[in-house]
Structure formats: structure tokens, C-alpha cells
């Protein structure tokens, strides 16, 4: 009777509110009901939610005026009342105002980009870390738009200059390509305004901004998902079509980036592409190169879809700043084959090397996949090669399901607890190794960096706590939380049924190491630290607004680590090599300068010669941070297996991909140092 009465009361209350307010109320209730530690929905929450909405709508601070901001600010402390069932006004107000300001901005952009931009006058654009709406008139906004477009055009022109093998002067590139790049920016700008303002989608867009600001105000990993958003997040590329095995996306600045790699695809197998790499140039074999800064998203997609045959050369800027050319050829993707590939590093000792750029299951609550099984199969192949040690590389690996991480750790751990989980009840449950026994028990190095997250961090923590591996690299990302998806259904009668109002991904728990510590916020700290570009960036979880706090639980009583490894001695030997390695010393120096000279305000010249000087210095530091060793190491020779069976005889493409991967392994300064460390580890074990 009580539940029926509650339902009637709930329905009666909802009948008096708008549908979007109903959704906001249900969203809040679902999060409060299932979140690990839901924050109070009060004035402080309202203020954060308000800032997120304005930040989403006006990230570049060139839409709203300060008068608009003042008018909207009256609701800064009232949004909690709205989602608690009070008067509903803000979304309607901001929707009407945003629609008008977008139309004004569209007209301004079209006017500014209708004629050549002046790059001869002394001008600059200022970027600040702290958001503040500083523009009080349409004329000031026009100046801001003009500077923003100058910056985008100059960036695009410098990308062309940087990728041109003939290296013409920057002024020459500007004179030749200014109108082309400006026209591209104009098309992108027009398209974005039209997409947002489209009469059939604008109201829904504003609703999603509001709901996602509500969700993410609880923590950065809790978010609202429309039906389409959930499908996109869980979708896999068809295995029937020929594909390069990656998807592209477009940033707000018009840059084309790699959005997603498809496991088993050519991009995945190459090991050279990662999410957020920026496309600079595309060249099909036998045809001239095409500069991406001159193309729209659609034109780039059409160029990539141009043929199912022949090789394509992609010039990219990696997330760490390095410029790299990758050769790919389309394939029919077979998700049934082993997606992991190992190599042998033959030198003083024979060392196996496996790169795992991503876990196959990207969904946190997934039941796992064949990822750990594939790694196990590859290790068995490497053992047949009589390897003396193994390097497992999970740099840039954003993680996967909890079950998958446990399976992966079980390859190297005989038995025992692996990780602790705690839900909102406060109860800690330690999860054990799912399979007794090990597949590999020899010397092991795990390579991590600042983009190793979630399941990758769990793996690193387990191997480190058990003294099973030497963890090498830089501190990992720092995400030790669990998420699950729930339907936007106020009654939750059938959680597995399709939800017409969308879904919500909610942080439901935290992960702990068997020692009682956690990787939350600070990540897994490596046993041996190597300088890395992410050390200079405010990138990790601890810089995310609203990230859950770090705490500890009681150490697991059944945890029995192996004998400690001689980490201190290995670190000293590594430091000696680092101090004599020019590339790593340069990275350390750039990190030091970036950390010391970090400014809240960054000014970029918009006069062509001043911008060129700024870009030369800026890109120089990016290249140093993302440096690849230009001269192959002499410590080892990277090889495929003696009895390689992955490619058929005469499969030139597979051989070409292997050759490229082997060359990159040979030049990678971090793999080189990892090789030196595993050799030292083997020697130290022999002495004990």
C-alpha cells in the first residue's frame, strides 16, 4: 500500500512540473540512491552546477556578455531548489538567451572571416586558467572573436609549415594558404552554430547540458547519458567493412583527432596511434599529401574513406607533442583473433616485450573479455623463445573492466587477494585471484605513465604490492573508483529494460590496494621514476573538480607479498643512465622549467613573426617532451618470433607493419631504459 501511495504522490507531483524538471529530479534521486558518497544538493552544489553549465555553453568566453552573466548569476544559488522540486525557471531563461547570443556570434564570425585577417599589427590573445566573463559589449566580443580566429588560422598555417618537407618560410605559407585555412575555419564555425541552433535539436542539447552539469557536480565520472550517448560509448565498429580501425572527432578549435581505436584493427595492431592524437596530414600512396588544417571534418572523413586498398601515410602530432608518420592499410577487422602481439628484444639477455595500448572492454561494469587471455597466449609464445625477462607496456592504457584487470593480474600472481572494493555501505570486500597458479613467474617490468588509468593502475598496484614486478615510468592517472550504468527510471522496476529517458553512469564504489592504501588522486607511484611529459601537466585525477577524496582501509590480513626486490639499487643504476641520456635530461629540464614558470595567464602574439617565434619555442618544448630516440639503441635488437605465424608468407602489409613497430621499439627511450632495468634486475637476482 505504501509503495502504491508513494507512486501516486510521485506521479501527482511530477504532473505539475516540466518533463525536463522531472528528468532532473529522477536523475538526482538515482545518483543519491546509488552513489558511493553523494554530496548534499545545497547552495554549494548549485554554484558548481551553475559554473559547469556556463562553462559548457561558453568555454571560450565569447558568447555571453558580462551583463548576461550578471542576469544569470541570480540563479547561482537556486539550482538546488529547482532539482529538489522548486520553481523551474533557469533552463528556459538560459536557453532563450543562449539562442540569441549564438545567432549574434554566428553573424560576428561570418563578418570577421569574410575578408583576410590582418597579421601585420601588434596584437595578442590571452588565455587564463580561471574562468571569468570579462566582456561587457558586442564590440568587445567582436574583438575577442577576431583574436580567436587569428589564433586558429595561425595555428593551422603553422601546422602546414611544420609538415611541409620543403620547409618554405612561414610568411610564404601564410600568403599561400591564409584564405584556404580561413575558409575552413569559417565552414567549421558556421557548421557548429547551425548544429547547435537546429530547431529540432536545440532544446534537447540544452537539456543534456543541464542534466550532465547536474550529474558531474557529484563527481567527474558520474554523468548523464542519452540513449544515443550510451550506444555510442558501447558501440564497436563493424567487422564486415574494410577499415583503418579508428574513429576521428573534431575539437572546438577545428583540429581533427583520433577519438577511438578498434581492437584488432590496423591502427590498434600498429601500436603507433592513440586516442587524442591530432591528424596533421593524409597521403594515399601515389598521391600528393593533403594538409588536414585545410579540411573540414567531413572532408577528412571522405578522404579516409576514399579507397579500401592501398597504403595511407598519416602524419600526426602525438598527445606528448611528438610529430610522427604512421603507415596503415585497411583490413576487414577480425575480433576473434589474438589482438595482442609480443616481440623479442635480443641483446645481453633475451627479453620479451608486449604492448597493451588499451583493454578491450572499456565499460567499467563489463564482465571482462579475452584481453587477459590474449596476453597469456602471447607470454606462452615468448616463453618458447626462452626469454630471460618480460616488459609489459601499459602506457596510455585508459583501463577497462574490473574483472578484466583481475584476470590480467592473475597471470603473474599465484594466489591471494588482489584488490579491495568499498561501496556506500562502507563494507570492504577483497577480491581474490580468480585462477590459482601463474603463467609467467620470471623477471617482470611494468611500464606506466600519466595516461595509465583505472584497470591499468589496478594491475600496477597489485604487481607492486606483491613485489612481483618493478613498476617503471611516471605516476599513473589516479582513478581508483568504480562506475555502473542505471536507467533513468524513477521506479527501477526493470533495470535491464531500455530507458526512454536515457541513463546515468554513477560512481558506486572505490578501489583499495591490499595494503589498505589507494591509487585514488595520486595514482600508482613507480618504483623507478622516468621523466615524462605528463609530470608537467595538470592532467591527472587530482586536478579534476569534485574528484573523490583519498582515504585508506585496513590492510588485508591474508596478503602475503613475495620477497622485496632491490629497488633502491636498481634506481641508482637507472639514474646513472638517465643522467647520461641527452633526451631524458632534456625532458627533465623542460619539466623543471614548466613547473617553475607555470603562469595563470598565457599570452600568444598574433603578429605573424611574433607568432612564429612563439610557435617555434612552444613546439620545440613539445618535441623535447615527446621525443623519440632518433638513433636506434644498441642495447638490443627488436625481433619477431623465430616461427612467426601471424602473417601469411607474402603478406607484405603485415611485414611492413611489423618492421615499423620494430623500428619504433628500437628508438623508444623508455623501452630502452626498461630493458636496462630488467637486465639489472636479472643480475641482482643472480647475486642473491
SVG drawing of the C-alpha trace seen along z (x, -y; Angstrom):
<svg xmlns="http://www.w3.org/2000/svg" viewBox="-2 -48 78 71">
<polyline fill="none" stroke="black" stroke-width="0.4" points="0.0,0.0 2.8,-2.4 4.6,-1.9 1.4,-2.4 0.7,-5.6 4.3,-6.8 3.8,-6.1 0.6,-8.1 2.1,-11.0 5.2,-10.9 3.1,-10.9 0.9,-13.8 4.0,-15.9 5.6,-15.2 2.4,-16.2 2.9,-19.8 6.5,-20.0 8.0,-20.2 9.4,-16.9 13.0,-18.2 12.5,-19.0 11.0,-15.6 14.1,-14.1 16.4,-16.3 14.6,-15.1 14.8,-11.4 18.5,-11.9 19.3,-13.4 17.4,-10.6 19.1,-7.9 22.5,-9.3 21.7,-9.9 20.3,-6.3 23.3,-4.6 26.4,-6.9 29.2,-5.9 29.2,-9.2 26.6,-11.6 27.2,-15.2 24.5,-17.4 22.4,-19.2 22.6,-22.6 23.8,-26.1 27.4,-25.0 26.3,-22.2 24.1,-24.8 27.1,-27.1 29.2,-24.3 26.4,-23.2 25.9,-26.8 29.6,-27.1 29.5,-23.8 26.5,-24.9 28.1,-28.3 31.4,-26.6 29.8,-24.1 27.9,-26.8 30.7,-29.4 34.0,-27.6 35.9,-30.3 34.1,-33.1 33.0,-34.7 29.2,-34.1 27.8,-35.8 28.4,-39.4 29.1,-40.4 25.6,-41.8 24.2,-38.4 26.4,-36.8 25.1,-39.2 21.5,-38.4 22.0,-34.7 24.0,-34.8 20.8,-35.4 20.3,-31.7 23.7,-30.6 22.3,-29.5 18.9,-28.4 19.5,-25.4 19.4,-23.1 15.9,-24.3 14.9,-23.5 16.2,-19.9 14.6,-19.5 11.2,-20.3 11.0,-24.1 10.3,-26.8 11.7,-25.9 13.0,-29.0 16.7,-28.9 16.8,-26.4 14.1,-28.4 15.9,-31.7 19.4,-30.5 18.0,-28.6 16.4,-31.8 19.4,-33.9 21.9,-31.4 19.9,-31.1 20.0,-34.8 23.7,-35.1 24.6,-32.2 22.8,-34.0 24.8,-37.1 28.1,-35.2 27.3,-33.5 26.8,-36.8 30.0,-38.2 32.0,-35.1 30.8,-35.3 31.6,-39.0 35.1,-38.6 36.0,-35.7 34.6,-37.2 37.9,-39.0 41.6,-38.4 42.7,-38.7 45.4,-41.2 48.6,-39.5 50.8,-42.6 49.6,-44.5 50.9,-44.0 48.1,-42.0 47.9,-39.1 45.4,-36.8 45.3,-36.0 44.4,-32.6 43.6,-32.3 43.1,-29.2 40.4,-30.9 37.2,-31.5 35.6,-34.9 33.2,-36.7 35.1,-39.8 33.4,-41.2 30.6,-43.7 29.7,-44.8 29.2,-43.4 32.3,-45.3 34.5,-43.7 33.1,-40.3 33.9,-41.0 37.5,-41.8 37.6,-38.5 36.2,-36.6 38.7,-38.3 41.7,-37.3 40.4,-33.8 40.1,-33.3 43.5,-34.8 44.9,-32.3 43.1,-29.3 44.3,-30.4 47.9,-30.9 47.9,-27.5 46.5,-25.9 49.1,-27.7 51.9,-26.7 50.8,-23.0 51.1,-23.2 54.5,-24.9 55.7,-22.2 54.6,-19.3 55.9,-20.7 59.0,-18.7 60.3,-21.7 60.2,-23.9 59.2,-27.2 59.2,-30.3 56.2,-30.8 55.3,-34.1 55.2,-32.2 52.9,-29.6 50.7,-32.3 50.4,-34.2 49.6,-31.0 47.2,-29.3 45.6,-32.1 42.4,-32.1 42.2,-28.3 42.6,-27.9 40.3,-30.9 37.6,-29.4 37.9,-26.1 37.5,-27.9 34.6,-29.7 32.9,-26.5 33.6,-24.8 32.2,-27.9 29.1,-28.0 28.5,-24.3 28.9,-24.3 26.4,-27.2 23.9,-25.6 24.2,-22.2 23.6,-23.7 20.8,-26.0 18.9,-23.5 15.3,-23.8 14.8,-20.0 17.8,-19.5 18.5,-22.8 16.1,-22.2 17.4,-18.7 21.0,-20.0 20.3,-22.5 18.5,-19.8 21.6,-17.5 23.9,-20.3 21.8,-20.9 21.4,-17.2 25.1,-16.5 26.1,-19.5 23.8,-18.1 25.4,-14.6 29.1,-15.7 28.6,-18.0 28.6,-14.8 31.9,-13.7 33.8,-13.9 32.9,-10.2 29.2,-10.4 27.4,-11.6 24.1,-11.6 23.9,-9.6 21.2,-10.0 20.1,-6.8 22.4,-7.7 25.2,-8.6 25.2,-5.2 25.0,-3.4 28.0,-5.5 30.0,-4.7 29.4,-1.0 29.4,-0.7 32.0,1.4 33.0,0.8 31.5,3.4 33.8,6.3 32.3,6.7 33.7,3.5 37.3,2.6 38.6,0.1 41.7,-1.5 40.3,-0.7 40.0,-4.2 37.4,-6.9 38.0,-10.6 36.5,-13.6 36.8,-17.3 37.8,-19.6 36.4,-23.1 39.4,-24.5 38.7,-22.6 41.5,-20.1 40.9,-16.5 41.9,-13.9 41.8,-10.2 38.8,-9.5 38.8,-5.7 40.8,-2.7 39.0,0.5 40.6,3.6 42.1,5.8 42.2,3.1 45.2,1.9 45.6,-1.2 45.5,1.0 48.0,3.5 50.4,0.8 50.8,-0.4 51.5,-3.8 48.2,-5.6 46.4,-6.6 43.3,-8.5 43.6,-12.3 46.5,-12.1 46.0,-15.0 45.9,-14.4 48.1,-16.8 48.4,-15.3 47.0,-12.4 48.7,-11.0 47.4,-8.0 50.2,-6.1 51.0,-7.5 49.1,-10.7 50.1,-14.2 49.7,-14.8 46.7,-16.7 47.0,-19.1 44.3,-18.5 44.2,-22.2 42.7,-23.0 39.9,-20.3 36.6,-20.1 35.7,-17.0 33.5,-15.8 36.3,-16.3 38.7,-14.4 36.3,-11.5 35.7,-11.4 39.5,-11.4 40.0,-8.5 37.1,-6.6 38.4,-7.2 39.6,-3.6 39.7,-0.2 43.0,0.6 46.5,-0.9 48.5,-2.3 47.9,-5.7 50.6,-7.8 49.2,-9.7 51.2,-12.5 50.2,-13.1 51.0,-15.2 51.1,-12.8 49.5,-13.8 53.0,-14.4 53.9,-16.8 56.0,-14.5 55.4,-14.6 55.1,-11.0 54.2,-9.5 52.3,-6.2 51.6,-3.8 48.3,-1.9 46.3,0.2 42.6,1.0 41.6,4.5 38.5,6.4 38.6,6.5 38.5,9.9 37.7,9.6 38.2,13.3 41.9,13.3 44.5,12.7 44.8,8.9 48.0,8.7 51.4,9.1 54.7,9.7 58.3,9.1 61.7,10.2 64.4,7.8 67.7,9.6 70.8,8.2 72.8,9.1 69.7,11.0 66.6,12.1 63.7,10.0 60.1,10.3 58.1,7.1 54.3,6.8 52.4,3.5 48.8,3.3 47.6,-0.2 44.1,0.4 41.9,3.0 39.3,4.4 36.4,3.9 36.1,0.2 32.9,0.4 33.6,0.3 31.0,2.8 31.7,5.2 32.3,8.9 35.7,8.9 36.8,10.1 39.6,12.1 42.2,9.4 44.0,11.2 43.6,14.5 45.4,13.0 48.2,11.7 48.6,15.1 48.8,16.7 51.5,14.3 53.5,14.9 53.4,18.6 54.8,17.9 57.6,15.7 58.5,18.4 59.1,20.8 61.6,18.2 63.4,18.8 63.1,15.2 65.1,14.1 62.6,11.4 59.5,9.6 58.4,5.9 54.6,5.3 53.9,1.8 50.6,0.2 51.5,-3.4 48.5,-5.4 46.2,-2.5 43.0,-4.1 41.7,-0.9 38.8,1.5 36.6,3.7 37.4,4.7 37.1,8.4 39.5,8.0 42.1,6.3 41.9,9.2 42.3,11.8 45.4,9.9 47.0,9.7 46.3,13.4 48.7,14.2 51.6,13.2 50.2,13.8 49.9,17.4 47.0,16.8 45.7,14.3 43.7,11.1 44.2,8.6 42.1,5.5 39.6,4.2 36.2,2.7 34.0,0.5 30.5,-0.6 28.3,-3.2 27.6,-0.8 31.2,-1.2 31.9,2.6 35.2,3.5 35.4,6.7 38.7,8.1 38.6,9.8 40.9,12.8 42.9,14.1 40.3,15.8 42.7,18.5 45.3,20.2 48.8,20.6 50.8,18.4 51.6,18.3 54.8,16.3 56.9,16.0 60.1,14.6 61.6,11.1 59.0,8.5 58.9,4.8 55.6,2.9 55.8,-0.4 53.2,-3.1 52.7,-6.8 50.3,-9.6 47.7,-8.2 47.7,-4.7 44.4,-4.7 41.7,-2.6 42.4,1.1 46.0,0.3 46.5,-1.2 44.9,1.8 47.3,4.1 50.3,1.9 49.3,1.7 48.8,5.5 52.2,6.3 53.9,3.6 52.3,4.7 53.2,8.3 56.8,7.4 56.0,9.2 57.3,6.6 59.3,3.4 56.9,0.6 58.7,-1.9 57.7,-5.3 55.8,-8.2 52.8,-8.4 49.6,-6.9 46.4,-8.9 44.9,-8.3 41.4,-6.9 40.5,-4.2 36.7,-4.4 34.1,-2.1 31.1,-3.1 27.9,-1.4 25.0,-2.4 21.5,-2.8 18.3,-3.6 16.6,-6.9 13.5,-5.2 12.1,-6.5 10.7,-3.1 13.6,-0.9 11.2,1.9 13.4,3.4 16.9,2.1 17.8,4.1 14.9,2.7 15.6,-0.1 15.2,-3.5 13.3,-6.1 14.7,-9.0 18.3,-7.9 20.8,-6.5 23.2,-7.7 26.7,-6.4 27.3,-6.6 30.3,-6.2 29.3,-3.3 32.5,-2.4 36.2,-2.9 39.1,-0.5 41.9,0.2 45.2,1.9 45.8,5.0 48.0,2.8 44.9,0.6 46.2,-2.3 44.6,-3.6 45.6,-4.9 42.9,-7.5 44.2,-11.0 47.9,-10.3 48.0,-7.2 50.5,-4.4 53.9,-5.8 56.5,-3.9 59.4,-2.1 61.7,-3.7 60.7,-7.1 61.5,-8.2 60.9,-11.8 57.6,-12.1 55.7,-14.9 52.6,-14.4 54.7,-15.3 54.4,-19.0 50.7,-18.9 47.7,-19.4 46.1,-16.4 45.6,-13.7 42.5,-12.8 43.7,-15.0 43.2,-18.1 39.6,-17.2 37.0,-19.2 34.9,-17.1 37.1,-14.0 36.5,-11.7 38.9,-12.0 41.8,-9.7 41.5,-7.5 42.7,-4.2 41.2,-0.9 42.6,1.9 45.3,4.0 44.2,7.4 45.3,10.0 45.8,12.7 48.0,10.7 51.5,12.3 53.9,10.4 56.9,12.0 60.4,11.1 61.2,7.4 63.0,6.5 66.2,4.5 64.5,1.3 67.0,-1.2 70.0,0.3 68.1,0.5 67.0,-3.1 70.7,-4.2 71.8,-2.3 68.8,-3.8 69.7,-7.3 73.2,-6.9 71.8,-6.0 69.3,-8.8 71.9,-11.4 74.0,-10.3 71.0,-10.2 70.6,-13.5 67.0,-13.0 65.8,-12.2 67.9,-15.0 66.2,-17.5 62.8,-16.3 63.7,-16.7 64.8,-20.3 61.7,-21.2 59.6,-19.7 61.5,-21.7 61.0,-25.0 57.3,-24.3 56.8,-23.6 58.6,-26.7 57.3,-29.1 53.7,-28.0 51.5,-31.1 47.8,-31.6 47.9,-33.9 49.4,-32.9 49.8,-35.5 50.2,-34.5 51.4,-37.1 49.1,-37.4 51.5,-39.2 52.8,-36.6 56.5,-36.9 55.8,-37.1 53.6,-34.0 56.2,-32.1 58.8,-32.8 56.2,-31.7 55.3,-28.6 59.0,-27.6 59.7,-27.7 56.4,-26.1 56.7,-23.3 60.4,-22.8 59.4,-22.1 56.6,-19.8 59.0,-17.9 61.5,-17.5 58.7,-16.3 57.6,-13.8 61.0,-12.9 61.6,-9.6 65.1,-8.4 66.4,-9.2 69.3,-6.8 68.2,-3.2 69.5,-1.8 72.5,0.6 71.4,2.4 69.1,4.8 67.7,5.7 63.9,5.9 62.7,9.0 59.6,11.1 59.4,14.7 61.6,17.3 58.5,19.1 56.2,16.2 52.8,17.4 50.6,14.2 51.2,13.2 51.0,15.4 54.1,15.7 54.0,12.9 51.8,10.7 53.7,7.6 51.4,5.4 51.8,7.4 55.6,7.5 55.6,3.7 53.6,3.1 56.0,5.4 59.0,3.5 57.6,0.2 56.7,1.5 60.2,3.0 61.9,-0.3 59.7,-2.3 60.6,0.1 64.3,-0.2 64.0,-4.0 61.8,-4.3 63.9,-5.8 61.5,-4.4 61.7,-0.8 65.4,-1.2 65.6,-2.2 63.1,0.6 65.4,3.1 68.4,1.8 66.4,2.1 65.3,5.7 68.9,6.6 69.9,5.1 67.0,7.0 68.1,10.3 71.7,9.7 70.6,8.7 68.5,11.9 71.5,14.0 73.6,12.4 71.1,13.2"/>
</svg>
